[in-house]
Amino acid sequence: MGEYLWLIWPISIGIGLIVIGGVIASTVRRIRRSALGTIVNAVSRELQRNNGSLDQITLNQDTGPKSLSGMNETFKPQIEKDFPTLNIKELMSMSECLLQSYFEDIDTDNQTLRHLRDVEREYKFKNGRPIPLTPSLMKNISMEKANNESERRKPYFASVRIHRTVINHYSRRAATAVIVFQTALEYLHYVKKNDIVSLGNPDRIQQVRYNVEWLYVIDESKLNSSETQALSLNCPSCAAPITSISSRNCEYCGVSIEPIDIRLWRADKIYTI
Ligand SMILES: [Zn+2]
């Protein structure tokens, strides 16, 4: 017995090392799962992305994609019943495409690449098909761009990533039907005024939610004044408002007008919520 006594030391040291190893491993696991670990992981990820440069580190402080209030189960059957030939999935991806185009359009850097005055730019979907917008949305986008320019505001949109889109609402009135899609996305968005950041953070990816409302004219004879306004065009010659979407001639100067194709879903509103 006595001759094996010397074995106590290596054995207890071995057991000790195993215990210490286990404690360290579980502590590391716990830290990794904790808030501190999330930060450490984010920093190391960013370090890898920026090739080890520390001054470019972005810490994503938002916790993840925004939750959506989607009612696909409620509204989808109603839409399918009212519009059996409508491809809802396609309109949904058109909605996502519109958001991307809209950010590109508002972004000042992209504007300098194009003609700055090219305000009536067409938004294109797959195969170069134009995304139909109501005249009212076109006007709002043009106004937004003109206001930015006159107030020397430069909005930037980068790293846009769409997460998901759901049907948020559907309503049908006498003259029109409206589908609202809600999209969760992330982007790097900030606004510079006189070269100083006046809104947002250039180092922070934001998680946001956008609604896009799509409008369809079911019965043009029942349109109320605000609906007519949303769809109204201005005369290309004298800029007078055109009150009826089926008019062939301007009421004021008599110039002939292309009647607008109303058998189309048109994007009517874009807003963040
Ligand atoms: Zn006219």
Boltz pocket constraint, residues with backbone or C-beta under 6 A from the ligand:
constraints:
  - pocket:
      binder: B
      contacts: [[A, 235], [A, 236], [A, 237], [A, 238], [A, 239], [A, 240], [A, 250], [A, 251], [A, 252], [A, 253], [A, 254], [A, 255]]
      max_distance: 6.0
